[in-house]
């Protein structure tokens, strides 16, 4: 059997869960159309827009993560060979890295 979310359950949060927890679902196929689904209410449109905004950032975040080198070497050098020059070099690398790590965390 195939179930389409229609009628009372169509467009409602929990419609799929209601079908999944039904007691008469022996060997059923469940078809959910994610490709052409659209938010129906203002609240759903607001959530959809917020999620889309976050998901749109995903490829850029993954790209930045794969290229992230950190600044451990500059920090080690500033600690093992203390000098104003090494400390400045470490801070020059650490500050942008902290901002980048915050972006990763916020994502």
NORRATA-V181718 format. One record per pair of residues at least 6 apart in sequence whose C-alpha atoms are under 8 Angstrom apart, sorted by the first residue. I is the first residue (numbers start at 1). GAP is how many residues later the second one is. Records with the same first field share a line. If there is no record, write none. Layout:
# NORRATA-V181718
I = GAP / GAP
This chain:
# NORRATA-V181718
1 = 26 / 27 / 28
2 = 26 / 27 / 28 / 29
3 = 16 / 25 / 26 / 27 / 28
4 = 26 / 27 / 28
5 = 6 / 10 / 11 / 27
9 = 6 / 7
11 = 29
39 = 6 / 9
54 = 53
61 = 43 / 46
65 = 39
70 = 27
71 = 19 / 22 / 23 / 26
74 = 12 / 15 / 16 / 19
75 = 12 / 15
77 = 9
78 = 8 / 9 / 11 / 12
